[in-house]
Structure formats: structure tokens, C-alpha cells
Amino acid sequence: MGIVASMSRKGNCYDNAHVESFFHLLKTELIYSRHFETRDQAQQAIFEWIETWYNRQRRHSALDYLSPAEFEELAKAA
């Protein structure tokens, strides 16, 4: 099929720094500060954190420290 798994080198977090950064934020801002009774409860909390906070409100350095919503509004106005 021509599909090759993409994996970083063992012990080298810099190969996948953007994903390492994302998971660090997820763990420190959500996972370590709460106790989840069920797996479903944890999955729902993670989904909500990603969809309502990380993807919409959190300021991103790649967007000149604007939130994605702010960046989108500026792009629409341009």
C-alpha cells in the first residue's frame, strides 16, 4: 500500500516537539488537576478542552499570540 509509519528516534523528543508540547499542556492544564471517575468522563473532558480552549481561545505563538478566533476575525476583515 505504500504506507510507512512515522516514528521519531528513541529518546529524541525534538523529532516531535510540537506534539510533545501539546501533550505537556494537556497534562498540566487538565489531566493532573482533575480526577476522572470513568474513561468516558476523561474523554469528554479532553474533547472539550481541545475544542473549546486549545483550538479556539488559547493564544498561539504561530498566530502572533492571537487566539484562533481572533486570527480568524482579522483574516475575515482583511
PyMOL Python script that loads the backbone (N, CA, C, O; Angstrom):
from pymol import cmd

cmd.read_pdbstr("""\
ATOM      1  N   MET A   1       0.819  -1.201   0.000  1.00  0.00           N
ATOM      2  CA  MET A   1       0.000   0.000   0.000  1.00  0.00           C
ATOM      3  C   MET A   1       0.856   1.255   0.000  1.00  0.00           C
ATOM      4  O   MET A   1       0.336   2.335  -0.281  1.00  0.00           O
ATOM      5  N   GLY A   2       2.133   1.161   0.300  1.00  0.00           N
ATOM      6  CA  GLY A   2       2.996   2.335   0.295  1.00  0.00           C
ATOM      7  C   GLY A   2       2.873   3.200   1.532  1.00  0.00           C
ATOM      8  O   GLY A   2       3.268   4.366   1.508  1.00  0.00           O
ATOM      9  N   ILE A   3       2.332   2.658   2.616  1.00  0.00           N
ATOM     10  CA  ILE A   3       2.171   3.419   3.857  1.00  0.00           C
ATOM     11  C   ILE A   3       3.307   3.052   4.806  1.00  0.00           C
ATOM     12  O   ILE A   3       3.577   1.876   5.046  1.00  0.00           O
ATOM     13  N   VAL A   4       3.966   4.074   5.338  1.00  0.00           N
ATOM     14  CA  VAL A   4       5.067   3.854   6.264  1.00  0.00           C
ATOM     15  C   VAL A   4       4.759   4.579   7.567  1.00  0.00           C
ATOM     16  O   VAL A   4       4.403   5.758   7.555  1.00  0.00           O
ATOM     17  N   ALA A   5       4.894   3.886   8.680  1.00  0.00           N
ATOM     18  CA  ALA A   5       4.662   4.510   9.985  1.00  0.00           C
ATOM     19  C   ALA A   5       5.733   5.560  10.237  1.00  0.00           C
ATOM     20  O   ALA A   5       6.911   5.334   9.964  1.00  0.00           O
ATOM     21  N   SER A   6       5.323   6.697  10.753  1.00  0.00           N
ATOM     22  CA  SER A   6       6.254   7.767  11.070  1.00  0.00           C
ATOM     23  C   SER A   6       6.532   7.741  12.564  1.00  0.00           C
ATOM     24  O   SER A   6       5.619   7.906  13.373  1.00  0.00           O
ATOM     25  N   MET A   7       7.778   7.536  12.927  1.00  0.00           N
ATOM     26  CA  MET A   7       8.146   7.477  14.339  1.00  0.00           C
ATOM     27  C   MET A   7       9.439   8.245  14.543  1.00  0.00           C
ATOM     28  O   MET A   7      10.322   8.242  13.686  1.00  0.00           O
ATOM     29  N   SER A   8       9.535   8.887  15.659  1.00  0.00           N
ATOM     30  CA  SER A   8      10.762   9.611  15.969  1.00  0.00           C
ATOM     31  C   SER A   8      11.808   8.642  16.501  1.00  0.00           C
ATOM     32  O   SER A   8      11.516   7.492  16.829  1.00  0.00           O
ATOM     33  N   ARG A   9      13.015   9.137  16.574  1.00  0.00           N
ATOM     34  CA  ARG A   9      14.097   8.317  17.106  1.00  0.00           C
ATOM     35  C   ARG A   9      13.915   8.138  18.612  1.00  0.00           C
ATOM     36  O   ARG A   9      13.420   9.033  19.297  1.00  0.00           O
ATOM     37  N   LYS A  10      14.309   7.006  19.106  1.00  0.00           N
ATOM     38  CA  LYS A  10      14.194   6.705  20.528  1.00  0.00           C
ATOM     39  C   LYS A  10      14.971   7.731  21.348  1.00  0.00           C
ATOM     40  O   LYS A  10      16.141   8.000  21.075  1.00  0.00           O
ATOM     41  N   GLY A  11      14.310   8.300  22.350  1.00  0.00           N
ATOM     42  CA  GLY A  11      14.961   9.236  23.253  1.00  0.00           C
ATOM     43  C   GLY A  11      15.192  10.617  22.682  1.00  0.00           C
ATOM     44  O   GLY A  11      15.955  11.396  23.253  1.00  0.00           O
ATOM     45  N   ASN A  12      14.545  10.947  21.557  1.00  0.00           N
ATOM     46  CA  ASN A  12      14.748  12.265  20.955  1.00  0.00           C
ATOM     47  C   ASN A  12      13.405  12.979  20.826  1.00  0.00           C
ATOM     48  O   ASN A  12      12.715  12.835  19.816  1.00  0.00           O
ATOM     49  N   CYS A  13      13.041  13.739  21.836  1.00  0.00           N
ATOM     50  CA  CYS A  13      11.746  14.420  21.839  1.00  0.00           C
ATOM     51  C   CYS A  13      11.690  15.540  20.803  1.00  0.00           C
ATOM     52  O   CYS A  13      10.602  15.989  20.444  1.00  0.00           O
ATOM     53  N   TYR A  14      12.845  15.999  20.316  1.00  0.00           N
ATOM     54  CA  TYR A  14      12.862  17.110  19.364  1.00  0.00           C
ATOM     55  C   TYR A  14      12.330  16.706  17.993  1.00  0.00           C
ATOM     56  O   TYR A  14      11.939  17.572  17.210  1.00  0.00           O
ATOM     57  N   ASP A  15      12.306  15.413  17.687  1.00  0.00           N
ATOM     58  CA  ASP A  15      11.737  14.956  16.424  1.00  0.00           C
ATOM     59  C   ASP A  15      10.250  15.278  16.344  1.00  0.00           C
ATOM     60  O   ASP A  15       9.701  15.436  15.253  1.00  0.00           O
ATOM     61  N   ASN A  16       9.616  15.373  17.473  1.00  0.00           N
ATOM     62  CA  ASN A  16       8.166  15.536  17.526  1.00  0.00           C
ATOM     63  C   ASN A  16       7.805  16.622  18.537  1.00  0.00           C
ATOM     64  O   ASN A  16       6.868  16.460  19.319  1.00  0.00           O
ATOM     65  N   ALA A  17       8.542  17.718  18.523  1.00  0.00           N
ATOM     66  CA  ALA A  17       8.426  18.742  19.564  1.00  0.00           C
ATOM     67  C   ALA A  17       7.033  19.342  19.663  1.00  0.00           C
ATOM     68  O   ALA A  17       6.558  19.604  20.768  1.00  0.00           O
ATOM     69  N   HIS A  18       6.367  19.565  18.537  1.00  0.00           N
ATOM     70  CA  HIS A  18       5.042  20.186  18.590  1.00  0.00           C
ATOM     71  C   HIS A  18       4.028  19.288  19.293  1.00  0.00           C
ATOM     72  O   HIS A  18       3.162  19.782  20.016  1.00  0.00           O
ATOM     73  N   VAL A  19       4.126  17.993  19.093  1.00  0.00           N
ATOM     74  CA  VAL A  19       3.208  17.062  19.758  1.00  0.00           C
ATOM     75  C   VAL A  19       3.572  16.930  21.234  1.00  0.00           C
ATOM     76  O   VAL A  19       2.689  16.855  22.088  1.00  0.00           O
ATOM     77  N   GLU A  20       4.863  16.902  21.533  1.00  0.00           N
ATOM     78  CA  GLU A  20       5.304  16.858  22.929  1.00  0.00           C
ATOM     79  C   GLU A  20       4.785  18.082  23.683  1.00  0.00           C
ATOM     80  O   GLU A  20       4.341  17.969  24.826  1.00  0.00           O
ATOM     81  N   SER A  21       4.843  19.245  23.045  1.00  0.00           N
ATOM     82  CA  SER A  21       4.359  20.482  23.662  1.00  0.00           C
ATOM     83  C   SER A  21       2.854  20.417  23.917  1.00  0.00           C
ATOM     84  O   SER A  21       2.384  20.810  24.985  1.00  0.00           O
ATOM     85  N   PHE A  22       2.102  19.921  22.935  1.00  0.00           N
ATOM     86  CA  PHE A  22       0.656  19.796  23.080  1.00  0.00           C
ATOM     87  C   PHE A  22       0.308  18.891  24.259  1.00  0.00           C
ATOM     88  O   PHE A  22      -0.521  19.252  25.094  1.00  0.00           O
ATOM     89  N   PHE A  23       0.937  17.716  24.330  1.00  0.00           N
ATOM     90  CA  PHE A  23       0.617  16.782  25.410  1.00  0.00           C
ATOM     91  C   PHE A  23       1.058  17.310  26.769  1.00  0.00           C
ATOM     92  O   PHE A  23       0.412  17.026  27.778  1.00  0.00           O
ATOM     93  N   HIS A  24       2.146  18.071  26.810  1.00  0.00           N
ATOM     94  CA  HIS A  24       2.558  18.699  28.073  1.00  0.00           C
ATOM     95  C   HIS A  24       1.465  19.650  28.561  1.00  0.00           C
ATOM     96  O   HIS A  24       1.095  19.625  29.735  1.00  0.00           O
ATOM     97  N   LEU A  25       0.949  20.489  27.657  1.00  0.00           N
ATOM     98  CA  LEU A  25      -0.128  21.411  28.036  1.00  0.00           C
ATOM     99  C   LEU A  25      -1.376  20.657  28.479  1.00  0.00           C
ATOM    100  O   LEU A  25      -1.985  21.000  29.493  1.00  0.00           O
ATOM    101  N   LEU A  26      -1.753  19.640  27.730  1.00  0.00           N
ATOM    102  CA  LEU A  26      -2.935  18.851  28.068  1.00  0.00           C
ATOM    103  C   LEU A  26      -2.805  18.259  29.469  1.00  0.00           C
ATOM    104  O   LEU A  26      -3.744  18.316  30.263  1.00  0.00           O
ATOM    105  N   LYS A  27      -1.661  17.702  29.761  1.00  0.00           N
ATOM    106  CA  LYS A  27      -1.460  17.077  31.072  1.00  0.00           C
ATOM    107  C   LYS A  27      -1.439  18.101  32.198  1.00  0.00           C
ATOM    108  O   LYS A  27      -2.089  17.899  33.224  1.00  0.00           O
ATOM    109  N   THR A  28      -0.702  19.202  32.025  1.00  0.00           N
ATOM    110  CA  THR A  28      -0.569  20.166  33.120  1.00  0.00           C
ATOM    111  C   THR A  28      -1.821  21.006  33.315  1.00  0.00           C
ATOM    112  O   THR A  28      -2.146  21.365  34.446  1.00  0.00           O
ATOM    113  N   GLU A  29      -2.534  21.327  32.238  1.00  0.00           N
ATOM    114  CA  GLU A  29      -3.709  22.182  32.363  1.00  0.00           C
ATOM    115  C   GLU A  29      -4.996  21.416  32.639  1.00  0.00           C
ATOM    116  O   GLU A  29      -5.963  22.002  33.127  1.00  0.00           O
ATOM    117  N   LEU A  30      -5.031  20.121  32.340  1.00  0.00           N
ATOM    118  CA  LEU A  30      -6.277  19.379  32.515  1.00  0.00           C
ATOM    119  C   LEU A  30      -6.095  18.090  33.315  1.00  0.00           C
ATOM    120  O   LEU A  30      -6.705  17.928  34.372  1.00  0.00           O
ATOM    121  N   ILE A  31      -5.289  17.202  32.834  1.00  0.00           N
ATOM    122  CA  ILE A  31      -5.221  15.850  33.386  1.00  0.00           C
ATOM    123  C   ILE A  31      -4.763  15.821  34.842  1.00  0.00           C
ATOM    124  O   ILE A  31      -5.404  15.181  35.676  1.00  0.00           O
ATOM    125  N   TYR A  32      -3.664  16.504  35.158  1.00  0.00           N
ATOM    126  CA  TYR A  32      -3.108  16.434  36.512  1.00  0.00           C
ATOM    127  C   TYR A  32      -3.939  17.196  37.548  1.00  0.00           C
ATOM    128  O   TYR A  32      -3.767  16.991  38.749  1.00  0.00           O
ATOM    129  N   SER A  33      -4.825  18.062  37.096  1.00  0.00           N
ATOM    130  CA  SER A  33      -5.595  18.874  38.040  1.00  0.00           C
ATOM    131  C   SER A  33      -6.975  18.294  38.341  1.00  0.00           C
ATOM    132  O   SER A  33      -7.726  18.872  39.128  1.00  0.00           O
ATOM    133  N   ARG A  34      -7.318  17.164  37.728  1.00  0.00           N
ATOM    134  CA  ARG A  34      -8.650  16.592  37.930  1.00  0.00           C
ATOM    135  C   ARG A  34      -8.578  15.096  38.175  1.00  0.00           C
ATOM    136  O   ARG A  34      -7.591  14.437  37.849  1.00  0.00           O
ATOM    137  N   HIS A  35      -9.639  14.585  38.753  1.00  0.00           N
ATOM    138  CA  HIS A  35      -9.794  13.144  38.924  1.00  0.00           C
ATOM    139  C   HIS A  35     -11.012  12.727  38.115  1.00  0.00           C
ATOM    140  O   HIS A  35     -12.096  13.284  38.289  1.00  0.00           O
ATOM    141  N   PHE A  36     -10.842  11.768  37.249  1.00  0.00           N
ATOM    142  CA  PHE A  36     -11.942  11.291  36.409  1.00  0.00           C
ATOM    143  C   PHE A  36     -12.426   9.952  36.928  1.00  0.00           C
ATOM    144  O   PHE A  36     -11.634   9.041  37.172  1.00  0.00           O
ATOM    145  N   GLU A  37     -13.721   9.845  37.093  1.00  0.00           N
ATOM    146  CA  GLU A  37     -14.314   8.605  37.597  1.00  0.00           C
ATOM    147  C   GLU A  37     -14.330   7.516  36.530  1.00  0.00           C
ATOM    148  O   GLU A  37     -14.159   6.337  36.840  1.00  0.00           O
ATOM    149  N   THR A  38     -14.534   7.909  35.277  1.00  0.00           N
ATOM    150  CA  THR A  38     -14.631   6.929  34.200  1.00  0.00           C
ATOM    151  C   THR A  38     -13.788   7.372  33.007  1.00  0.00           C
ATOM    152  O   THR A  38     -13.400   8.534  32.889  1.00  0.00           O
ATOM    153  N   ARG A  39     -13.520   6.421  32.140  1.00  0.00           N
ATOM    154  CA  ARG A  39     -12.798   6.717  30.900  1.00  0.00           C
ATOM    155  C   ARG A  39     -13.614   7.671  30.031  1.00  0.00           C
ATOM    156  O   ARG A  39     -13.059   8.589  29.426  1.00  0.00           O
ATOM    157  N   ASP A  40     -14.930   7.458  29.968  1.00  0.00           N
ATOM    158  CA  ASP A  40     -15.796   8.336  29.178  1.00  0.00           C
ATOM    159  C   ASP A  40     -15.742   9.772  29.687  1.00  0.00           C
ATOM    160  O   ASP A  40     -15.722  10.714  28.895  1.00  0.00           O
ATOM    161  N   GLN A  41     -15.720   9.936  30.993  1.00  0.00           N
ATOM    162  CA  GLN A  41     -15.629  11.268  31.589  1.00  0.00           C
ATOM    163  C   GLN A  41     -14.313  11.944  31.181  1.00  0.00           C
ATOM    164  O   GLN A  41     -14.299  13.132  30.860  1.00  0.00           O
ATOM    165  N   ALA A  42     -13.237  11.203  31.195  1.00  0.00           N
ATOM    166  CA  ALA A  42     -11.934  11.746  30.787  1.00  0.00           C
ATOM    167  C   ALA A  42     -11.938  12.103  29.308  1.00  0.00           C
ATOM    168  O   ALA A  42     -11.443  13.163  28.925  1.00  0.00           O
ATOM    169  N   GLN A  43     -12.490  11.233  28.476  1.00  0.00           N
ATOM    170  CA  GLN A  43     -12.545  11.507  27.037  1.00  0.00           C
ATOM    171  C   GLN A  43     -13.359  12.757  26.748  1.00  0.00           C
ATOM    172  O   GLN A  43     -12.970  13.563  25.902  1.00  0.00           O
ATOM    173  N   GLN A  44     -14.473  12.931  27.429  1.00  0.00           N
ATOM    174  CA  GLN A  44     -15.312  14.112  27.221  1.00  0.00           C
ATOM    175  C   GLN A  44     -14.582  15.378  27.655  1.00  0.00           C
ATOM    176  O   GLN A  44     -14.645  16.395  26.965  1.00  0.00           O
ATOM    177  N   ALA A  45     -13.897  15.325  28.782  1.00  0.00           N
ATOM    178  CA  ALA A  45     -13.156  16.491  29.270  1.00  0.00           C
ATOM    179  C   ALA A  45     -12.032  16.861  28.309  1.00  0.00           C
ATOM    180  O   ALA A  45     -11.804  18.040  28.041  1.00  0.00           O
ATOM    181  N   ILE A  46     -11.335  15.863  27.793  1.00  0.00           N
ATOM    182  CA  ILE A  46     -10.254  16.125  26.835  1.00  0.00           C
ATOM    183  C   ILE A  46     -10.814  16.730  25.557  1.00  0.00           C
ATOM    184  O   ILE A  46     -10.258  17.694  25.032  1.00  0.00           O
ATOM    185  N   PHE A  47     -11.907  16.174  25.055  1.00  0.00           N
ATOM    186  CA  PHE A  47     -12.542  16.711  23.850  1.00  0.00           C
ATOM    187  C   PHE A  47     -12.929  18.173  24.051  1.00  0.00           C
ATOM    188  O   PHE A  47     -12.648  19.017  23.200  1.00  0.00           O
ATOM    189  N   GLU A  48     -13.569  18.468  25.170  1.00  0.00           N
ATOM    190  CA  GLU A  48     -13.993  19.845  25.439  1.00  0.00           C
ATOM    191  C   GLU A  48     -12.800  20.779  25.588  1.00  0.00           C
ATOM    192  O   GLU A  48     -12.847  21.913  25.110  1.00  0.00           O
ATOM    193  N   TRP A  49     -11.728  20.329  26.241  1.00  0.00           N
ATOM    194  CA  TRP A  49     -10.527  21.157  26.403  1.00  0.00           C
ATOM    195  C   TRP A  49      -9.928  21.496  25.042  1.00  0.00           C
ATOM    196  O   TRP A  49      -9.544  22.638  24.791  1.00  0.00           O
ATOM    197  N   ILE A  50      -9.852  20.497  24.169  1.00  0.00           N
ATOM    198  CA  ILE A  50      -9.279  20.730  22.840  1.00  0.00           C
ATOM    199  C   ILE A  50     -10.181  21.641  22.020  1.00  0.00           C
ATOM    200  O   ILE A  50      -9.705  22.615  21.437  1.00  0.00           O
ATOM    201  N   GLU A  51     -11.464  21.343  21.965  1.00  0.00           N
ATOM    202  CA  GLU A  51     -12.379  22.086  21.092  1.00  0.00           C
ATOM    203  C   GLU A  51     -12.725  23.481  21.597  1.00  0.00           C
ATOM    204  O   GLU A  51     -12.864  24.404  20.794  1.00  0.00           O
ATOM    205  N   THR A  52     -12.868  23.656  22.904  1.00  0.00           N
ATOM    206  CA  THR A  52     -13.281  24.976  23.397  1.00  0.00           C
ATOM    207  C   THR A  52     -12.117  25.847  23.830  1.00  0.00           C
ATOM    208  O   THR A  52     -12.207  27.072  23.739  1.00  0.00           O
ATOM    209  N   TRP A  53     -11.034  25.261  24.295  1.00  0.00           N
ATOM    210  CA  TRP A  53      -9.912  26.061  24.784  1.00  0.00           C
ATOM    211  C   TRP A  53      -8.752  26.064  23.797  1.00  0.00           C
ATOM    212  O   TRP A  53      -8.390  27.115  23.268  1.00  0.00           O
ATOM    213  N   TYR A  54      -8.172  24.904  23.547  1.00  0.00           N
ATOM    214  CA  TYR A  54      -6.935  24.847  22.767  1.00  0.00           C
ATOM    215  C   TYR A  54      -7.138  25.333  21.330  1.00  0.00           C
ATOM    216  O   TYR A  54      -6.339  26.128  20.834  1.00  0.00           O
ATOM    217  N   ASN A  55      -8.179  24.876  20.664  1.00  0.00           N
ATOM    218  CA  ASN A  55      -8.384  25.229  19.255  1.00  0.00           C
ATOM    219  C   ASN A  55      -9.066  26.570  19.039  1.00  0.00           C
ATOM    220  O   ASN A  55      -9.058  27.075  17.916  1.00  0.00           O
ATOM    221  N   ARG A  56      -9.657  27.168  20.069  1.00  0.00           N
ATOM    222  CA  ARG A  56     -10.428  28.397  19.838  1.00  0.00           C
ATOM    223  C   ARG A  56      -9.962  29.606  20.643  1.00  0.00           C
ATOM    224  O   ARG A  56      -9.967  30.722  20.123  1.00  0.00           O
ATOM    225  N   GLN A  57      -9.561  29.414  21.894  1.00  0.00           N
ATOM    226  CA  GLN A  57      -9.281  30.556  22.765  1.00  0.00           C
ATOM    227  C   GLN A  57      -7.809  30.743  23.104  1.00  0.00           C
ATOM    228  O   GLN A  57      -7.363  31.873  23.300  1.00  0.00           O
ATOM    229  N   ARG A  58      -7.054  29.665  23.178  1.00  0.00           N
ATOM    230  CA  ARG A  58      -5.652  29.752  23.597  1.00  0.00           C
ATOM    231  C   ARG A  58      -4.832  30.553  22.592  1.00  0.00           C
ATOM    232  O   ARG A  58      -4.958  30.365  21.382  1.00  0.00           O
ATOM    233  N   ARG A  59      -4.002  31.437  23.100  1.00  0.00           N
ATOM    234  CA  ARG A  59      -3.145  32.240  22.220  1.00  0.00           C
ATOM    235  C   ARG A  59      -2.002  31.368  21.698  1.00  0.00           C
ATOM    236  O   ARG A  59      -1.351  30.654  22.462  1.00  0.00           O
ATOM    237  N   HIS A  60      -1.771  31.437  20.392  1.00  0.00           N
ATOM    238  CA  HIS A  60      -0.760  30.618  19.735  1.00  0.00           C
ATOM    239  C   HIS A  60       0.378  31.484  19.216  1.00  0.00           C
ATOM    240  O   HIS A  60       0.138  32.509  18.578  1.00  0.00           O
ATOM    241  N   SER A  61       1.599  31.083  19.483  1.00  0.00           N
ATOM    242  CA  SER A  61       2.754  31.852  19.004  1.00  0.00           C
ATOM    243  C   SER A  61       2.791  31.902  17.480  1.00  0.00           C
ATOM    244  O   SER A  61       3.228  32.900  16.908  1.00  0.00           O
ATOM    245  N   ALA A  62       2.345  30.852  16.823  1.00  0.00           N
ATOM    246  CA  ALA A  62       2.338  30.831  15.355  1.00  0.00           C
ATOM    247  C   ALA A  62       1.349  31.836  14.773  1.00  0.00           C
ATOM    248  O   ALA A  62       1.438  32.179  13.594  1.00  0.00           O
ATOM    249  N   LEU A  63       0.412  32.309  15.585  1.00  0.00           N
ATOM    250  CA  LEU A  63      -0.587  33.293  15.134  1.00  0.00           C
ATOM    251  C   LEU A  63      -0.286  34.661  15.727  1.00  0.00           C
ATOM    252  O   LEU A  63      -1.194  35.469  15.925  1.00  0.00           O
ATOM    253  N   ASP A  64       0.981  34.920  16.010  1.00  0.00           N
ATOM    254  CA  ASP A  64       1.412  36.189  16.606  1.00  0.00           C
ATOM    255  C   ASP A  64       0.709  36.429  17.945  1.00  0.00           C
ATOM    256  O   ASP A  64       0.323  37.553  18.267  1.00  0.00           O
ATOM    257  N   TYR A  65       0.554  35.364  18.707  1.00  0.00           N
ATOM    258  CA  TYR A  65      -0.061  35.372  20.041  1.00  0.00           C
ATOM    259  C   TYR A  65      -1.507  35.866  20.037  1.00  0.00           C
ATOM    260  O   TYR A  65      -1.966  36.500  20.987  1.00  0.00           O
ATOM    261  N   LEU A  66      -2.208  35.564  18.959  1.00  0.00           N
ATOM    262  CA  LEU A  66      -3.652  35.764  18.902  1.00  0.00           C
ATOM    263  C   LEU A  66      -4.312  34.411  19.119  1.00  0.00           C
ATOM    264  O   LEU A  66      -3.712  33.366  18.868  1.00  0.00           O
ATOM    265  N   SER A  67      -5.549  34.443  19.588  1.00  0.00           N
ATOM    266  CA  SER A  67      -6.294  33.191  19.658  1.00  0.00           C
ATOM    267  C   SER A  67      -6.734  32.850  18.232  1.00  0.00           C
ATOM    268  O   SER A  67      -6.813  33.744  17.390  1.00  0.00           O
ATOM    269  N   PRO A  68      -7.019  31.596  17.949  1.00  0.00           N
ATOM    270  CA  PRO A  68      -7.505  31.253  16.616  1.00  0.00           C
ATOM    271  C   PRO A  68      -8.766  32.027  16.231  1.00  0.00           C
ATOM    272  O   PRO A  68      -8.932  32.398  15.069  1.00  0.00           O
ATOM    273  N   ALA A  69      -9.649  32.274  17.189  1.00  0.00           N
ATOM    274  CA  ALA A  69     -10.865  33.045  16.897  1.00  0.00           C
ATOM    275  C   ALA A  69     -10.520  34.482  16.510  1.00  0.00           C
ATOM    276  O   ALA A  69     -11.092  35.027  15.566  1.00  0.00           O
ATOM    277  N   GLU A  70      -9.577  35.099  17.243  1.00  0.00           N
ATOM    278  CA  GLU A  70      -9.151  36.465  16.916  1.00  0.00           C
ATOM    279  C   GLU A  70      -8.474  36.512  15.549  1.00  0.00           C
ATOM    280  O   GLU A  70      -8.714  37.426  14.760  1.00  0.00           O
ATOM    281  N   PHE A  71      -7.632  35.528  15.278  1.00  0.00           N
ATOM    282  CA  PHE A  71      -6.935  35.465  13.997  1.00  0.00           C
ATOM    283  C   PHE A  71      -7.926  35.321  12.847  1.00  0.00           C
ATOM    284  O   PHE A  71      -7.774  35.957  11.804  1.00  0.00           O
ATOM    285  N   GLU A  72      -8.936  34.488  13.040  1.00  0.00           N
ATOM    286  CA  GLU A  72      -9.959  34.289  12.011  1.00  0.00           C
ATOM    287  C   GLU A  72     -10.730  35.577  11.743  1.00  0.00           C
ATOM    288  O   GLU A  72     -11.005  35.907  10.590  1.00  0.00           O
ATOM    289  N   GLU A  73     -11.077  36.304  12.795  1.00  0.00           N
ATOM    290  CA  GLU A  73     -11.790  37.574  12.622  1.00  0.00           C
ATOM    291  C   GLU A  73     -10.946  38.585  11.855  1.00  0.00           C
ATOM    292  O   GLU A  73     -11.462  39.285  10.984  1.00  0.00           O
ATOM    293  N   LEU A  74      -9.658  38.668  12.167  1.00  0.00           N
ATOM    294  CA  LEU A  74      -8.771  39.575  11.436  1.00  0.00           C
ATOM    295  C   LEU A  74      -8.654  39.169   9.972  1.00  0.00           C
ATOM    296  O   LEU A  74      -8.625  40.028   9.090  1.00  0.00           O
ATOM    297  N   ALA A  75      -8.588  37.883   9.712  1.00  0.00           N
ATOM    298  CA  ALA A  75      -8.489  37.402   8.333  1.00  0.00           C
ATOM    299  C   ALA A  75      -9.759  37.715   7.549  1.00  0.00           C
ATOM    300  O   ALA A  75      -9.690  38.062   6.370  1.00  0.00           O
ATOM    301  N   LYS A  76     -10.908  37.598   8.189  1.00  0.00           N
ATOM    302  CA  LYS A  76     -12.180  37.921   7.523  1.00  0.00           C
ATOM    303  C   LYS A  76     -12.280  39.409   7.219  1.00  0.00           C
ATOM    304  O   LYS A  76     -12.820  39.803   6.185  1.00  0.00           O
ATOM    305  N   ALA A  77     -11.757  40.233   8.122  1.00  0.00           N
ATOM    306  CA  ALA A  77     -11.841  41.686   7.946  1.00  0.00           C
ATOM    307  C   ALA A  77     -10.870  42.192   6.882  1.00  0.00           C
ATOM    308  O   ALA A  77     -11.068  43.274   6.331  1.00  0.00           O
ATOM    309  N   ALA A  78      -9.833  41.428   6.592  1.00  0.00           N
ATOM    310  CA  ALA A  78      -8.804  41.878   5.625  1.00  0.00           C
ATOM    311  C   ALA A  78      -9.266  41.780   4.193  1.00  0.00           C
ATOM    312  O   ALA A  78      -8.517  42.119   3.278  1.00  0.00           O
TER     313      ALA A  78
END
""", "prot")
cmd.dss("prot")
cmd.show_as("cartoon", "prot")
cmd.util.cbc("prot")
cmd.orient("prot")
